[in-house]
Amino acid sequence: MSLFRLDASIRPQGSASRAIGDIVENAWREAQPDAKITRRHVGLDPLPSSAWANAVFAGGTDENDRSPEQREAVALASAIVDELLDAEAILISAPLYNFGVSQHLKAWVDLALTDPRLATGAGQPLAGKPAVLVVVRGGAYGPGTPREGWDHSTGWIRRILEDVWGLDLRIVEREFTLVGQNPALDEFTELAAGMRRDAEHLATRHGRHLASAGAN
């Protein structure tokens, strides 16, 4: 049993998404104490900004004519896809940044999609693999809130993980992570605490499911 974990937070410390991801991982680890974990922290160690373009243009260039930069980009794309394929379970944590997808997560997905094994329209070798997506948002974006519909990240990530790659996906969402940091949100302290407890409980359940599903 092995786990691939990707984190997209740019915070070296105090990351809410990473904290929920830790709960998922710890629950998975209870059933897999000696199993391998492969980590990629694209928020703190981002992929090169030029990698995607170089990999895209390398795809239309004869291998013998590729530049050194194109060769490096293709090799990096292959390496990140190998990490996904080699794992028996997948955990991804992603904060909402400026109402959209983290640029570091987007760069990782874009580069992975240049590899023929995961390209859109290809037969998907990841289909059916168990995965957990952790999503955190600083404010509230649910139905009836002033910012309902402003989360342009979660839906996109789900399309990639579920519809394009075919992962067997479960999701943990936590909102109001900025309560306690932004005084304007102090009136929501009790609500935020309940949301945190609910997310932590769900993270534990999903981590246990990840372990049992990946072992089948």
C-alpha positions in Angstrom: 0.0 0.0 0.0 1.3 3.4 -0.9 0.0 7.0 -0.8 0.8 10.0 -3.0 0.1 13.3 -1.2 0.1 16.7 -2.8 -0.2 20.0 -0.9 -0.8 23.4 -2.6 -0.7 25.8 0.4 1.9 28.6 0.2 2.0 28.8 4.0 5.2 27.3 5.6 3.3 27.1 8.9 -0.3 27.3 10.0 -1.8 25.9 6.8 -5.5 24.9 7.3 -5.5 22.7 4.3 -2.4 20.9 5.3 -3.8 20.4 8.8 -6.9 18.6 7.4 -4.7 16.7 5.1 -2.6 15.5 8.1 -5.8 14.1 9.7 -6.6 12.2 6.5 -3.0 10.9 6.3 -2.9 9.9 10.0 -6.1 7.9 9.6 -4.7 6.2 6.5 -1.5 5.6 8.4 -3.2 3.8 11.3 -4.1 1.0 8.9 -0.8 1.3 6.9 1.9 2.0 9.5 4.8 0.9 7.3 3.6 2.0 3.9 5.3 4.4 1.6 4.2 8.0 1.2 5.4 10.1 -1.7 5.0 13.8 -1.1 5.0 16.8 -3.5 4.4 20.2 -2.0 3.8 22.4 -5.0 2.9 25.4 -2.8 6.3 25.6 -1.2 8.3 23.9 -3.9 6.6 25.0 -7.1 7.2 23.5 -10.5 9.2 25.7 -13.0 6.9 28.2 -14.6 8.2 27.3 -18.1 7.8 23.6 -17.7 4.3 23.4 -19.1 5.0 25.4 -22.3 8.2 23.4 -22.9 6.4 20.1 -22.5 3.6 21.2 -24.8 5.9 22.2 -27.6 8.1 19.1 -27.1 5.0 17.1 -27.9 5.1 18.4 -31.4 8.8 18.2 -31.8 10.8 15.2 -33.0 12.6 13.8 -29.9 16.0 14.3 -31.6 15.2 17.9 -32.2 14.0 18.9 -28.7 15.9 21.5 -26.7 17.4 20.7 -23.4 14.6 22.6 -21.7 12.0 20.6 -23.6 13.7 17.4 -22.6 13.7 18.4 -18.9 10.1 19.4 -19.0 9.1 16.0 -20.6 11.1 14.2 -17.9 9.5 16.2 -15.1 6.0 15.5 -16.5 6.8 11.8 -16.7 8.1 11.9 -13.1 4.9 13.5 -11.6 2.7 11.0 -13.5 4.9 8.1 -12.3 4.1 9.3 -8.7 0.4 9.1 -9.4 0.5 5.8 -11.1 2.8 4.2 -8.5 0.5 5.1 -5.6 -2.4 3.0 -4.6 -4.2 6.0 -3.0 -4.1 9.7 -3.5 -4.5 12.7 -1.2 -4.6 16.3 -2.5 -5.1 19.4 -0.3 -5.9 22.7 -2.0 -6.8 26.1 -0.5 -9.0 28.5 -2.4 -6.9 31.5 -3.5 -8.6 34.7 -4.8 -11.7 32.7 -5.8 -9.8 30.4 -8.1 -7.5 27.4 -8.4 -4.0 27.7 -6.8 -1.6 28.5 -9.6 0.8 25.9 -8.3 -1.9 23.2 -8.4 -2.9 24.3 -11.9 0.7 24.1 -13.1 1.0 20.6 -11.7 -2.2 19.5 -13.5 -1.3 21.2 -16.7 2.1 19.5 -16.8 0.6 16.1 -15.9 -1.8 16.4 -18.8 1.1 16.7 -21.3 2.1 13.2 -20.5 0.4 10.8 -23.0 -0.7 8.5 -20.2 -2.9 11.1 -18.6 -3.8 13.2 -21.6 -7.4 14.2 -22.1 -9.1 11.6 -24.2 -6.6 8.9 -23.4 -7.5 5.7 -21.6 -7.2 6.6 -18.0 -4.8 4.4 -15.9 -6.0 6.2 -12.8 -9.6 5.2 -13.2 -11.1 3.8 -10.0 -8.1 4.7 -7.8 -9.3 5.9 -4.3 -8.5 9.6 -3.6 -9.4 12.3 -1.1 -9.5 16.0 -2.0 -9.2 18.5 0.9 -10.6 22.0 0.2 -10.4 24.9 2.5 -11.8 28.4 2.1 -11.1 31.5 4.2 -14.7 32.7 4.1 -18.1 31.1 3.4 -19.3 30.3 -0.1 -22.3 28.1 0.5 -25.9 28.5 -0.7 -27.4 31.7 0.6 -24.1 33.4 1.5 -23.1 36.7 -0.2 -20.4 34.9 -2.1 -22.3 31.9 -3.2 -20.8 30.8 -6.6 -17.6 32.6 -6.1 -15.6 29.4 -5.6 -14.2 28.8 -9.1 -11.7 26.2 -7.8 -13.4 23.2 -6.4 -15.6 22.5 -9.4 -12.6 22.6 -11.7 -10.5 20.3 -9.5 -13.4 17.8 -9.4 -13.7 17.8 -13.2 -10.0 16.9 -13.5 -9.9 14.3 -10.7 -13.3 12.7 -11.3 -14.2 13.2 -14.9 -10.9 13.4 -16.7 -8.8 11.0 -14.5 -11.7 8.9 -13.2 -10.5 8.8 -9.6 -12.9 7.4 -6.9 -13.0 10.7 -5.1 -14.1 11.7 -1.7 -14.0 15.4 -0.5 -13.5 17.2 2.8 -14.4 20.9 2.8 -13.8 23.4 5.5 -14.9 27.0 5.4 -14.3 30.1 7.5 -10.7 29.3 8.1 -10.0 33.1 8.5 -12.2 33.3 11.5 -9.9 34.2 14.4 -7.5 36.0 12.0 -9.8 38.5 10.5 -11.7 40.6 13.1 -14.5 41.2 10.7 -15.4 37.5 11.0 -15.5 37.3 14.8 -19.3 37.0 14.9 -18.9 33.6 13.1 -16.6 32.1 15.7 -19.0 29.4 16.9 -20.1 28.5 13.4 -16.5 28.2 12.2 -15.6 26.0 15.2 -18.5 23.6 14.2 -17.4 23.6 10.6 -13.9 22.7 11.7 -15.0 19.8 13.9 -17.2 18.5 11.1 -14.4 18.7 8.6 -11.9 16.9 11.0 -14.4 14.1 11.7 -15.0 13.7 7.9 -11.3 13.7 7.3 -10.8 10.8 9.7 -13.5 8.8 8.0 -12.2 9.5 4.5 -8.7 8.6 5.6 -9.9 5.2 6.9 -11.8 4.6 3.7 -8.7 5.5 1.7 -6.8 2.8 3.5 -9.4 0.2 3.1 -10.2 1.0 -0.5 -6.6 1.1 -1.6 -5.9 -2.3 0.1 -8.6 -4.0 -2.0 
